[in-house]
Amino acid sequence: MENDLFNITLNIAGRTLSPQVKRSDEALFRNAANYVDTKLSTFIRKHPKQDMVTYLSLASLELAIELLKNKAESESVYQRIEALEKELGAKLR
């Protein structure tokens, strides 16, 4: 079944994680783990000699900023669609 849960193995910051995920979400989890690990690698390369908590904090901050920017852009697009729907509705009357 598509919704069956199973364990997958992910590696982030040198740690092995084994979350239970839906089969349909496996690729999403793997891509997310790779994305986070890539962010961490970038900070490790750019800011050597820091501790892992610093790297994780920097990556978390950057990911949160990306999320908030995407959310704001999505809301802007949604508002524009609503305005266009209203405009179209007015023209069709």
Sequence and secondary structure as in RCSB ss.txt:
>XXXX:A:sequence
MENDLFNITLNIAGRTLSPQVKRSDEALFRNAANYVDTKLSTFIRKHPKQDMVTYLSLASLELAIELLKNKAESE
SVYQRIEALEKELGAKLR
>XXXX:A:secstr
 TT EEE  EEETTEEE  EEEGGGHHHHHHHHHHHHHHHHHHHHHSTT  HHHHHHHHHHHHHHHHHHHHHHHH
HHHHHHHHHHHHHHHHH 
